[in-house]
Amino acid sequence: MFSPDEFALLIEDLSLLPSISPTTRRLVNRMDEPDVALSEIASLIEEDPGLASRVLKVANSPFYPYSGKVASVREALIRLGLASARAIILATSLFDRIRNMPGVFDLWAHSLSVAITSRRIASQLRFPMVDEAGVAGLLHDIGKIPYFMFAPELALQLDRDPDPSLPDHVREKNLFGLSHVEVGARLVTAWRFPLLIRQPIRWHHDPLSSSGEERHMILMVSLANQIAQGFGLEHGELLTEEEGFLRVAGELGLSESALLYLMKELLVDKDMIRQRAEDFL
């Protein structure tokens, strides 16, 4: 078992991306540079056939409902956008390293579900940054990955033995000294993601305490997370046991009927999402 200080040092080390290939690490860092050209990124991705295949699969998936199939990495990057592509490459590369550990696939499928639902909420609200909502949703639980890397037995215990009286992020804080929202915020800050992505990761479990220009994005990702976890849907009726659920929806301007539609849409897509989650790793 690590002390909080030891765990914090491990997180600092992980932020340097030692666990992914040098090619992917160079690619992720280069994609964040302001002078980068799309053709350069496409060429870097094409150096890794597995990564190129992954990017094409995501771009051609039902999660990006554009007409026509893209056949080249460059076309895929245009469809996804560099910010989304960077997040997808980073997330899938990290998840791929721990994919065979118990509980990891469910976490990945959940992350994908939250990304999809965040995009749908943003689209429904005519929010101008739909792609960014998807990125924040995809990365919202990225802070859980270090638990699987450095303390897999405890991570599995947290996953399999939930305590209804104590939220996971509180139990994580007690065990590791840092909750996954704090870990995630540290990682994406080190990886130079903007506040619009960092803040939802930090506040998605306590959205009503958040403030600032990013609050709207925080609320959307938090709501998407709750929907993906199944909060609020029981036999077709909207429930209110999850604290703040309807307040978050209300602040976003979503009606109960709109919420039910989002929930049922995700329920219909559940099997497809799990299948795609397997394809993307």
C-alpha positions as CSV (number, residue, x, y, z in Angstrom):
1,M,0.0,0.0,0.0
2,F,1.3,3.4,-0.9
3,S,1.4,6.5,1.3
4,P,-0.4,9.5,-0.2
5,D,2.9,11.1,-0.9
6,E,4.2,8.0,-2.7
7,F,1.0,7.8,-4.7
8,A,1.3,11.4,-5.7
9,L,4.8,10.8,-7.0
10,L,3.6,7.9,-9.1
11,I,0.9,10.1,-10.6
12,E,3.5,12.7,-11.4
13,D,5.6,10.0,-13.1
14,L,2.6,8.7,-15.1
15,S,1.8,12.2,-16.3
16,L,5.0,11.9,-18.4
17,L,3.4,9.0,-20.2
18,P,6.1,6.3,-19.6
19,S,3.6,3.5,-20.1
20,I,2.8,4.2,-23.8
21,S,5.0,3.7,-26.8
22,P,7.6,6.4,-27.7
23,T,5.8,6.9,-31.0
24,T,2.5,7.5,-29.4
25,R,4.0,9.8,-26.7
26,R,5.7,11.9,-29.4
27,L,2.4,12.0,-31.3
28,V,0.3,13.1,-28.3
29,N,2.8,15.8,-27.4
30,R,3.1,17.1,-31.0
31,M,-0.7,17.2,-31.5
32,D,-0.7,19.9,-28.8
33,E,1.7,22.2,-30.5
34,P,0.1,25.3,-32.1
35,D,2.2,25.0,-35.3
36,V,1.3,21.4,-36.1
37,A,0.1,20.5,-39.5
38,L,-2.7,17.9,-40.1
39,S,-0.5,16.1,-42.7
40,E,2.3,15.7,-40.2
41,I,0.0,14.2,-37.6
42,A,-1.5,11.8,-40.2
43,S,2.0,10.7,-41.1
44,L,2.9,10.0,-37.5
45,I,-0.2,8.0,-36.9
46,E,0.4,6.0,-40.1
47,E,3.8,4.9,-38.7
48,D,1.7,2.7,-36.3
49,P,-0.7,0.5,-38.2
50,G,-2.6,-0.5,-35.1
51,L,-3.1,3.1,-34.1
52,A,-4.1,4.1,-37.6
53,S,-6.7,1.3,-37.7
54,R,-8.1,2.5,-34.3
55,V,-8.4,6.1,-35.5
56,L,-10.3,5.0,-38.6
57,K,-12.6,2.7,-36.6
58,V,-13.6,5.6,-34.4
59,A,-14.1,8.0,-37.2
60,N,-16.3,5.5,-39.1
61,S,-18.3,4.5,-36.0
62,P,-22.0,5.5,-35.4
63,F,-20.8,7.9,-32.7
64,Y,-19.8,10.3,-35.5
65,P,-23.0,10.3,-37.6
66,Y,-21.6,11.7,-40.8
67,S,-22.5,10.4,-44.2
68,G,-19.9,8.5,-46.1
69,K,-17.0,6.4,-44.9
70,V,-13.5,7.8,-44.5
71,A,-10.6,5.7,-45.9
72,S,-7.5,7.7,-44.9
73,V,-6.1,8.8,-41.6
74,R,-6.1,12.4,-42.8
75,E,-9.8,12.3,-43.5
76,A,-10.4,10.7,-40.1
77,L,-8.6,13.5,-38.4
78,I,-10.7,16.1,-40.3
79,R,-13.8,14.3,-39.2
80,L,-12.7,13.9,-35.5
81,G,-10.8,17.1,-35.1
82,L,-7.3,17.2,-33.6
83,A,-8.5,17.7,-30.0
84,S,-10.9,14.7,-30.1
85,A,-8.3,12.6,-31.9
86,R,-5.6,13.4,-29.3
87,A,-8.0,12.4,-26.5
88,I,-9.0,9.2,-28.2
89,I,-5.4,8.2,-28.9
90,L,-4.3,9.0,-25.3
91,A,-7.2,7.3,-23.7
92,T,-7.1,4.1,-25.8
93,S,-3.3,3.8,-25.5
94,L,-3.5,4.0,-21.7
95,F,-6.5,1.7,-21.4
96,D,-4.9,-0.8,-23.8
97,R,-2.0,-1.2,-21.3
98,I,-4.4,-2.5,-18.6
99,R,-7.1,-4.0,-20.8
100,N,-6.9,-7.5,-19.4
101,M,-7.3,-6.5,-15.7
102,P,-10.7,-7.2,-14.2
103,G,-13.0,-4.2,-14.2
104,V,-11.0,-2.3,-16.8
105,F,-13.3,-3.0,-19.8
106,D,-16.4,-1.9,-17.9
107,L,-14.6,1.3,-17.0
108,W,-13.7,1.9,-20.7
109,A,-17.2,1.1,-21.9
110,H,-18.6,3.5,-19.2
111,S,-16.2,6.2,-20.4
112,L,-17.3,5.7,-24.0
113,S,-21.0,5.9,-22.9
114,V,-20.3,9.2,-21.1
115,A,-18.6,10.6,-24.1
116,I,-21.5,9.7,-26.3
117,T,-24.1,11.0,-23.9
118,S,-22.1,14.2,-23.3
119,R,-22.1,14.8,-27.1
120,R,-25.9,14.2,-27.3
121,I,-26.6,16.5,-24.4
122,A,-24.5,19.2,-26.0
123,S,-26.2,18.7,-29.4
124,Q,-29.7,18.8,-27.8
125,L,-28.8,22.1,-26.0
126,R,-27.2,23.5,-29.2
127,F,-24.0,23.9,-27.3
128,P,-21.3,25.1,-29.7
129,M,-18.6,22.8,-28.5
130,V,-20.0,19.3,-29.0
131,D,-16.6,17.7,-29.7
132,E,-15.1,19.1,-26.5
133,A,-18.1,17.7,-24.6
134,G,-17.2,14.3,-26.0
135,V,-13.6,14.7,-25.0
136,A,-14.4,15.7,-21.5
137,G,-16.8,12.8,-21.2
138,L,-14.3,10.3,-22.6
139,L,-11.6,11.4,-20.1
140,H,-13.8,12.1,-17.1
141,D,-12.7,8.9,-15.2
142,I,-9.1,8.9,-16.6
143,G,-8.0,9.3,-13.0
144,K,-9.0,5.7,-12.2
145,I,-6.4,4.2,-14.5
146,P,-3.5,4.7,-12.0
147,Y,-5.4,2.6,-9.4
148,F,-5.5,-0.3,-11.8
149,M,-1.8,0.2,-12.7
150,F,-0.4,0.6,-9.2
151,A,-3.0,-1.0,-6.9
152,P,-5.1,-3.4,-9.0
153,E,-6.5,-5.4,-6.0
154,L,-7.8,-2.2,-4.3
155,A,-9.1,-0.9,-7.6
156,L,-11.0,-4.2,-8.1
157,Q,-12.3,-4.0,-4.6
158,L,-13.6,-0.5,-5.1
159,D,-15.2,-1.6,-8.4
160,R,-16.9,-4.7,-7.1
161,D,-17.9,-3.7,-3.5
162,P,-19.6,-0.4,-3.8
163,D,-20.7,1.3,-0.6
164,P,-24.0,3.1,-1.1
165,S,-23.3,5.3,2.0
166,L,-19.9,6.4,0.7
167,P,-19.2,7.6,-2.9
168,D,-16.3,6.0,-4.7
169,H,-14.3,9.3,-4.8
170,V,-14.5,9.5,-1.0
171,R,-13.4,5.9,-0.6
172,E,-10.5,6.6,-3.0
173,K,-9.5,9.6,-1.0
174,N,-9.4,7.5,2.1
175,L,-7.4,4.7,0.5
176,F,-4.9,6.7,-1.7
177,G,-5.0,10.2,-0.4
178,L,-6.2,11.3,-3.8
179,S,-9.6,10.7,-5.4
180,H,-9.9,9.9,-9.1
181,V,-11.2,13.4,-9.9
182,E,-8.1,14.9,-8.3
183,V,-5.8,12.4,-10.1
184,G,-7.6,13.0,-13.4
185,A,-7.3,16.7,-13.0
186,R,-3.6,16.4,-12.3
187,L,-3.0,14.2,-15.4
188,V,-4.9,16.3,-17.9
189,T,-3.2,19.5,-16.6
190,A,0.2,17.9,-17.1
191,W,-1.0,16.8,-20.6
192,R,-2.0,20.4,-21.3
193,F,-5.7,20.0,-21.9
194,P,-7.6,23.3,-21.6
195,L,-9.8,24.2,-18.6
196,L,-12.9,23.3,-20.6
197,I,-11.7,19.7,-20.4
198,R,-10.0,19.8,-17.0
199,Q,-12.8,21.3,-15.0
200,P,-15.4,18.7,-15.8
201,I,-13.0,15.9,-14.8
202,R,-12.3,17.7,-11.5
203,W,-16.0,18.5,-10.7
204,H,-18.2,15.9,-12.3
205,H,-19.1,14.4,-8.9
206,D,-19.9,17.8,-7.4
207,P,-21.1,20.0,-10.3
208,L,-23.3,22.3,-8.2
209,S,-20.2,23.5,-6.3
210,S,-18.5,24.5,-9.5
211,S,-18.2,28.0,-10.9
212,G,-16.7,29.9,-13.8
213,E,-17.1,29.7,-17.5
214,E,-16.7,25.9,-17.6
215,R,-19.7,25.3,-15.3
216,H,-22.0,24.5,-18.3
217,M,-19.6,21.8,-19.5
218,I,-19.2,20.5,-16.0
219,L,-23.0,20.1,-15.6
220,M,-23.3,18.3,-19.0
221,V,-20.6,15.8,-18.2
222,S,-21.9,15.2,-14.7
223,L,-25.4,14.6,-16.0
224,A,-24.0,12.3,-18.8
225,N,-22.1,10.3,-16.1
226,Q,-25.2,9.9,-14.0
227,I,-27.3,8.8,-17.0
228,A,-24.6,6.3,-18.0
229,Q,-24.6,4.9,-14.5
230,G,-28.3,4.3,-14.7
231,F,-29.3,7.0,-12.2
232,G,-32.9,8.1,-12.6
233,L,-34.3,5.4,-14.8
234,E,-36.3,2.6,-13.3
235,H,-39.2,1.0,-15.2
236,G,-39.5,4.1,-17.4
237,E,-40.1,6.5,-14.5
238,L,-37.8,9.4,-13.6
239,L,-36.6,9.1,-10.0
240,T,-34.9,11.7,-7.9
241,E,-32.9,9.7,-5.3
242,E,-29.6,10.8,-6.8
243,E,-28.8,14.1,-5.1
244,G,-28.7,17.0,-7.5
245,F,-29.7,15.0,-10.6
246,L,-32.8,17.0,-11.5
247,R,-31.2,20.3,-10.3
248,V,-28.3,19.7,-12.8
249,A,-30.8,18.9,-15.6
250,G,-32.9,21.9,-14.7
251,E,-30.0,24.3,-14.7
252,L,-29.1,23.0,-18.2
253,G,-32.7,23.5,-19.3
254,L,-33.5,19.9,-19.9
255,S,-37.1,18.7,-19.2
256,E,-37.9,15.3,-17.7
257,S,-39.1,14.1,-21.1
258,A,-35.8,15.1,-22.6
259,L,-33.9,13.3,-19.9
260,L,-36.0,10.1,-20.4
261,Y,-35.2,10.3,-24.1
262,L,-31.5,10.5,-23.5
263,M,-31.7,7.6,-21.0
264,K,-33.7,5.4,-23.4
265,E,-31.4,6.2,-26.3
266,L,-28.4,5.1,-24.3
267,L,-30.2,2.0,-23.2
268,V,-31.0,1.1,-26.8
269,D,-27.3,1.6,-27.7
270,K,-25.9,-0.3,-24.7
271,D,-24.9,-3.5,-26.6
272,M,-23.5,-1.6,-29.5
273,I,-21.4,0.6,-27.3
274,R,-19.9,-2.4,-25.6
275,Q,-19.1,-4.0,-28.9
276,R,-17.5,-0.8,-30.2
277,A,-15.6,-0.5,-26.9
278,E,-14.0,-3.9,-27.7
279,D,-13.2,-2.8,-31.3
280,F,-11.5,0.4,-30.1
281,L,-8.9,-1.2,-27.9
